[in-house]
Amino acid sequence: MLYYLHELDRYFTPLNIFSYITFRTLCAAATAFIFSLLYAPGLIRRLRQFNIDEQKVDERVGALNKSGKVGTPTMGGFLIIISASISTMLWSELMNLQVVLTLLTFCIMGLIGFADDYLKIKRRNGLSVKAKFLAQVVWAAIIFSFLWQDDVLRQNVQELMVPFVKYPVLNMGLIGGFLFLFFVLVGASNAVNLTDGLDGLAIGCSNSVAGAYLVLTYVAGHRIFAEEHLFVPYVPGSGELTVFCGALLGAGMGFLWFNCHPAKIFMGDTGSLALGGAIAMIAILIKQELLLVIVGGVFVIEAASVMIQSSFFKYTRKRYGEGRRIFKCAPLHHHFEFVEKERAMDENRPPELVETVIVTRFWILSIIFALIGVATLKIR
């Protein structure tokens, strides 16, 4: 909205600053962060009134502590969605199709997560796998239809880009392009969802990914950087996604303020599906989908640990009649939680520090993965 003030620079020259993506990205991040800090206390109170007596079981800490976090309100993803959306609408070019699609995906995936959270509170069972899958298929089809209308985006959505390679390696066509888009969207959203298991873990790792894609979107929207210096796909208009990434990062930092240990609020599926969907949409639009495997390395490892654990358990149960496990618990952060808990008891260390140690180490890994992902821009 404020972007359009630069059109009045002929009357007042300093207004031209609103045309700069870098300035608006910084402002979007600051706005989302400040709004989160101001809005969060009231939201926490309202959510606590709504569900404190409904949340009887803590599903986020495995078997280590079933009561320590019961009563902490969930659905805090609304704080991230509202803060980032308002800030983006305030500072970005609203007529930009890529920004609109990313914002809509952010909100729609959040609504799917909200439905799941709400049903868990009211009925103890969330949305069925089939219902989630159907909702995501429908939304992926809607996104794909919009992308297919635009000449540049239609070409991009059919091409497969691989990290370290300058040019597309495959034209996937209509069906292949849709299936790949759906796989990235669903895979990213569920990977973030699986990572949401300890205070501050998912949002801290999401912030690293948002920061990396802030750089990537700026490069993708800058013709000289993209085509002449770094040899990555140039996507006209994608620079505006940098503003969204800034808003997402600011909102994430604001949420982390209240989600760090001991958490006053959980993001729930409302936040995790929204974050994963938004990150996936950005990666799709700038043709850096496979780079998400590197940038979001922690999410990939967490999701892989669940698939490995589940597959190995089913295989051993079928072969030996008794299911066996590779990890003490999955996703992986719970495995380390069990290991560190046992080690802390043997060493007479306070067990409540275990969670903070694990989360901090995962943050470090996430930052390293994000930096590696950005560094790949120079390796072509």
Secondary structure, DSSP 8 states (H G I E B T S, - for coil): -GGGGGGGTTTSGGGGGGG-HHHHHHHHHHHHHHHHHHHHHHHHHHHHHHHTTT--S--SSTTT-SSTTTT----THHHHHHHHHHHHHHHS-TT-HHHHHHHHHHHHHHHHHHHHHHHHHHHS----HHHHHHHHHHHHHHHHHHHHHSHHHHHHHHEE--TT-SS-SEE-HHHHHHHHHHHHHHHHHHHHHHH--STTHHHHHHHHHHHHHHHHHHHHT-HIIIIIIS-----TTGGGHHHHHHHHHHHHHHHHHHHSSS-S---HHHHHHHHHHHHHHHHHHTT-TTTHHHHTHHHHHHHHHHHHHHHHHHHHHHHHSS---SSSSSSHHHHHHHHHHHHHHHTT--GGGHHHHHHHHHHHHHHHHHHHHHHGGG--
